Structure formats: C-alpha cells, structure tokens
Amino acid sequence: MQGWVKLRSFTEPRDQILEYKKWYIGAPDHWEPIKPIATRVQHQQIVVKFAGVDTPEQARLLTHKYIAVERSQLPRLGVGEYYWSDLEGMRVFDQHEVDLGIVSHLLETGSNDVLIVKGEKEHAIPYLPDVIVHVDLNERIIRINWEL
C-alpha cells in the first residue's frame, strides 16, 4: 500500500477517530496539522492515507508519532467522566493524605483502566469506583482509598 499508515486508535469506539475533521501529528511538545485523505478499516485495523505521504518510506517517518485532535471536537462527558489527558499530571493522595506522586499515564487492561503514578515509587492504581474517591480537576488532585 503506497503511503498508507496503520493507526492505533485510543478512541472509544476505536473507529471514532475517523469522525474528527482536523488532525495533528507529532509529540506532546510539537504538533503539526496533517490531513487524512482516505481512511478504511481492514482486518480490524484502521489504515490512513495522508496528503503528501505517497511512499512506504514517507509512511515509515510517521511511525511512533501521535495523532491528536482539538479538544473542542471531543464529545461532552457525563458527570464523573474524564479524558485520560485530564488525569495525566494530577497529584495523587491516598486515604492517609500521603502524596503518592503524579499520574504519568494510564493503561487500558481490558477489565479496568490503571493510573500509573510516579513519585518516590511507581504505583499502578486501578481506576475503579471503590478506589478513586475524588477527582478535582481545578486543584489537579486525585484522592484514592487504596492500600499499597
């Protein structure tokens, strides 16, 4: 496939990424607009043809890059729902007010999402209703009830 790129989507459902109109490519510190000109789902994978990417060599240059969309394009969330990007960088305190560190990233495990918190130690904290007690987006704090 001349210049087509396999895309790993973190949207839910996975093919929701194809509904967004304006895409950016890059890394968290540098984004550039990129235009998908054709998309398709084949063998449970999403493949994309971008404008100006016409060879396998050009497509390989996009390996390990991220695709982002403007937040204004994202669906509104219900009460108590958060995008992963909202939770990343938040400080986590346990039920004893111990500062466990900062949410580095999240993992999808199939059964539940997991917060990866980096502080003096690294903790993998299940994102479950009985563990996550309170999320305060304004204060950038997550309070948990979880024994280490």
ZITANOR-V910410 format. One record per backbone hydrogen bond with DSSP energy under -0.5 kcal/mol. NH is the residue of the N-H (numbers start at 1). CO is the residue of the C=O. If there is no record, write none. Layout:
nh: [NH:NH]
co: [CO:CO]
//
This chain:
nh: [3:4:5:7:9:16:17:18:19:20:23:23:24:25:26:27:30:32:34:36:37:38:40:42:42:45:46:47:47:48:49:50:50:51:53:54:59:60:61:62:63:65:66:68:70:73:74:81:86:87:87:88:89:90:91:92:93:94:97:100:100:101:102:103:104:104:105:107:109:109:114:115:116:117:117:118:119:119:123:125:125:126:127:128:131:132:133:133:134:136:137:140:141:142:143:144:145:146]
co: [1:1:48:46:7:13:14:15:16:17:21:34:68:32:66:30:27:25:23:34:49:49:47:40:45:42:7:40:45:5:38:3:48:35:50:52:55:56:57:59:60:62:26:24:22:70:71:78:83:83:84:84:103:87:140:101:142:98:94:92:98:92:118:90:102:116:116:114:107:112:107:125:105:115:123:102:117:121:117:115:123:124:113:126:128:128:131:143:143:141:135:136:136:91:134:93:131:144]
//
